Amino acid sequence: MNDHLERLLRSAANGTRPDRETEVPFALETRVLASWRASRNSPALSLWDSVYRPALLLAGGIMIASLALNIGTLTHYRDQLTQNDTELSVADSALHLALAP
Amino acid sequence: MDDFDAPACIERVQCGDEAAARELFREFHPLVLRLVRSHLPRRTSEEDLCQAVFVKIFARLSQYSGQVPLSHWVSRITINTCLNELRAEKVRPELRMSDLSEAQAQVLENLTTASGDLAASESLASRELVELLLQKLDPDDRLVIHLLHLEERSVQEVATLTGWNRTMVKVKAFRARAKLRKHLATLREEEPL
């Protein structure tokens, strides 16, 4: 089997296809040069693009993530506030009743 | 390629000289085209791949240090671009006896029945058969077999072109040949006797 593969590869190495056209296609040359020109004309990354914008996006992401992670605590705090309000109104009404003539 | 002054041309391209960019393109187009044709993925057009290669070449021109000839650097970018395209091609086609042309089937039969080298007239069919078998291999395996056995490059040349070290080239070639042998055996088992 070794021999078969070696013989096949040896023969294949000698097999070259008839020359196909290698002339430079005008359309390809135009596209490549246009792309090169465009890359030269595009302005280099400014400080805003390279530093501030990613930093701002990162900060925003962290804020959203921390809000999402602490949503449980915030909800619990709101419930606690409502409970305190109820207690205060009960105490208020007791005071009113006591002081009322 | 004799009159081409690579460092001067690169400098002019970097200064924005369009004539120099065109000169660079025309100088290396035959080399890039030849490499792309040898390592072309099935579903990609050679012109699109050539364009992708040249866009990379122009984009990275400032990274060329001049330590190796420019043609080596261009070849390496071309090979790596082709390799990436081949890696993106997930599906490996099935290969059956019925897919072979008459000449390819004859080569397969002669491998079994005759001993010694195949006839010179069978070399083109042999190459087509090997290229069909290569489509069954992974991109790295395909590349190493192509460079070593079809283009008959040395291990050192393959190492330079791919960026792998010499040992890695030898190991990859050994494994690739083993896989190729297996696919050849499978195909031969199908052969009607």
Boltz contact constraints between the chains, C-beta under 6 A:
constraints:
  - contact:
      token1: [A, 1]
      token2: [B, 181]
      max_distance: 6.0
  - contact:
      token1: [A, 4]
      token2: [B, 111]
      max_distance: 6.0
  - contact:
      token1: [A, 5]
      token2: [B, 181]
      max_distance: 6.0
  - contact:
      token1: [A, 5]
      token2: [B, 184]
      max_distance: 6.0
  - contact:
      token1: [A, 8]
      token2: [B, 126]
      max_distance: 6.0
  - contact:
      token1: [A, 9]
      token2: [B, 149]
      max_distance: 6.0
  - contact:
      token1: [A, 11]
      token2: [B, 118]
      max_distance: 6.0
  - contact:
      token1: [A, 11]
      token2: [B, 123]
      max_distance: 6.0
  - contact:
      token1: [A, 11]
      token2: [B, 126]
      max_distance: 6.0
  - contact:
      token1: [A, 12]
      token2: [B, 126]
      max_distance: 6.0
  - contact:
      token1: [A, 12]
      token2: [B, 127]
      max_distance: 6.0
  - contact:
      token1: [A, 12]
      token2: [B, 130]
      max_distance: 6.0
  - contact:
      token1: [A, 12]
      token2: [B, 150]
      max_distance: 6.0
  - contact:
      token1: [A, 13]
      token2: [B, 150]
      max_distance: 6.0
  - contact:
      token1: [A, 13]
      token2: [B, 152]
      max_distance: 6.0
  - contact:
      token1: [A, 14]
      token2: [B, 123]
      max_distance: 6.0
  - contact:
      token1: [A, 15]
      token2: [B, 123]
      max_distance: 6.0
  - contact:
      token1: [A, 15]
      token2: [B, 124]
      max_distance: 6.0
  - contact:
      token1: [A, 15]
      token2: [B, 126]
      max_distance: 6.0
  - contact:
      token1: [A, 15]
      token2: [B, 127]
      max_distance: 6.0
  - contact:
      token1: [A, 22]
      token2: [B, 30]
      max_distance: 6.0
  - contact:
      token1: [A, 22]
      token2: [B, 33]
      max_distance: 6.0
  - contact:
      token1: [A, 24]
      token2: [B, 26]
      max_distance: 6.0
  - contact:
      token1: [A, 24]
      token2: [B, 29]
      max_distance: 6.0
  - contact:
      token1: [A, 28]
      token2: [B, 47]
      max_distance: 6.0
  - contact:
      token1: [A, 29]
      token2: [B, 25]
      max_distance: 6.0
  - contact:
      token1: [A, 31]
      token2: [B, 51]
      max_distance: 6.0
  - contact:
      token1: [A, 32]
      token2: [B, 25]
      max_distance: 6.0
  - contact:
      token1: [A, 32]
      token2: [B, 51]
      max_distance: 6.0
  - contact:
      token1: [A, 32]
      token2: [B, 54]
      max_distance: 6.0
  - contact:
      token1: [A, 33]
      token2: [B, 21]
      max_distance: 6.0
  - contact:
      token1: [A, 35]
      token2: [B, 55]
      max_distance: 6.0
  - contact:
      token1: [A, 36]
      token2: [B, 21]
      max_distance: 6.0
  - contact:
      token1: [A, 36]
      token2: [B, 58]
      max_distance: 6.0
  - contact:
      token1: [A, 40]
      token2: [B, 16]
      max_distance: 6.0
